[in-house]
Amino acid sequence: MARVMLGGTLKSLAGNTPVLEVDAKTIREVLDRVGEVYPSLLPILDRVAVAVDGQIYRNQWFAAVKPDSEVFILPPMAGG
């Protein structure tokens, strides 16, 4: 199962849970599973950036996630 870590404010919204393990094949599936476990994150999950094994993805919901991947979910960032 992929290891999912929540960054910044996402971690506090999830009760400071350090790591969540999910069974998922794509970034979208990872986000769906996280939303099932932590419904308080649902309004934010479509705006996050996700790093899979060190590569950052933004709006690439169908990028592959391997069973042994490390996934970091980063809160939305503003700026320009």
MOLINMO-V372998 format. One line per field, one symbol per residue. ss: DSSP state (~ for helix, > for strand, _ for the rest). Layout:
BEGIN
ss = ???
END
This chain:
BEGIN
ss = _>>>>>__~~~~~______>>>___>~~~~~~~~~~~_~~~___~~~_>>>>__>>>>_____>_____>>>>>______
END
